[in-house]
Amino acid sequence: MKQSELDWFAPLWRRLTVTVFLAVWCAWEFFGSKDQFWAGLVGAALLYALYSFFYAFPRRGGKPKSTDTLPPPAPPEA
């Protein structure tokens, strides 16, 4: 995502709104209209939204996702 997109999706309520909308649309396509093409397309968009908005989305002000950071080096002993 571009930085402008990251800034727009920074509030959690926006990411939730888009994801819930896609989930409702996907459910409608699966159970209401039974259109396999649109159900698959919207389902793929829903999976992408879940991944990019809640798993890979950069955290702000929190701990980094990676726990493999090294501690700062100890000062040399005299």
Secondary structure, 3 states (H helix, E strand, C coil): CCHHHHHHCCCHHHHHHHHHHHHHHHHHHHHHHCCHHHHHHHHHHHHHHHHHHHHCCCCCCCCCCCCCCCCCCCCCCC
